[in-house]
């Protein structure tokens, strides 16, 4: 698939749903949701949310300038790790057309927030996330379960080579330490995508990514001594990666995976591979509403504050059809994901013992 250049994540998912949903089980749920008014825009919410995140983001960099060359800057690094993640979550909502209805303002806002704000390629992420939404947890079609480093099924474990084979047996132990590298991986993957011939808007994306990287490194090395700058960078990017990983890990990790032609209808494909996370306002804010992962996957353009209200409708509908609806607490969601990683790594541990 060519890299994303024109369609939003929601455009591509909507095209897929439309082609298979007429008269389907999902159509009945879609009518209930539409009748409830939960697909209507929430401009006031996004003005307040984006305004708040941007204000805190700018304030953190102002504080960075005032503190100067001090080890107290590690607190600023931690704060920016959180704020970079919140900015990325805003970019996620923008890509799903939750903020702007039209494509052009969506693309412009996505580029400014993603590329310029956090140094993550909007086009690269959009392409990857579109494929994930279309086929969540499908081992051949979802890039989020690509066994490059971690394996997500016993079949992947048995076929693992290289780093995945070396880590796989103890991947549950390595999961959180590896997340400290995820922030840097997001930056590098976006830069690498610029060299693909099919990547669109390379000039614009490259210019904004370059501006972010140059401004970021200049701020660090002009304000801090080289040693402090490197430590700041490590702390900031590590916390950014851990936060992003902890935001997305509860959603699908440890849920059933699909292979080959095992492709249920849209409703079951989204519900059975997703997990919701219970919690109050703190969890909603910390996870950017992605704790309502089932509802988000079914209605990706639904504004974040409506997901909570959609949940009882979706859960009741699934119960009527006898479709399993997974929901758990935040800590248990990580436990389930780690247990799954440990279980699917069993073939690699067995192979290691056999050759020991």
TAMO-V412708 format. One record per run of one state. SS is the DSSP state (H for helix, E for strand, L for the rest). FROM is the first residue (numbers start at 1). TO is the last residue. If there is no record, write none. Layout:
ss & from & to
SS & FROM & TO
SS & FROM & TO
This chain:
ss & from & to
L & 1 & 8
H & 9 & 21
L & 22 & 24
H & 25 & 36
L & 37 & 42
H & 43 & 67
L & 68 & 72
H & 73 & 95
L & 96 & 102
H & 103 & 118
L & 119 & 121
H & 122 & 134
L & 135 & 137
E & 138 & 138
L & 139 & 142
H & 143 & 145
L & 146 & 153
H & 154 & 159
L & 160 & 161
H & 162 & 168
L & 169 & 170
H & 171 & 179
L & 180 & 181
H & 182 & 193
L & 194 & 201
H & 202 & 223
L & 224 & 225
H & 226 & 252
L & 253 & 257
E & 258 & 258
L & 259 & 265
H & 266 & 271
L & 272 & 275
E & 276 & 277
L & 278 & 280
H & 281 & 286
L & 287 & 292
H & 293 & 298
L & 299 & 303
H & 304 & 321
L & 322 & 326
E & 327 & 328
L & 329 & 329
H & 330 & 344
L & 345 & 345
H & 346 & 355
L & 356 & 356
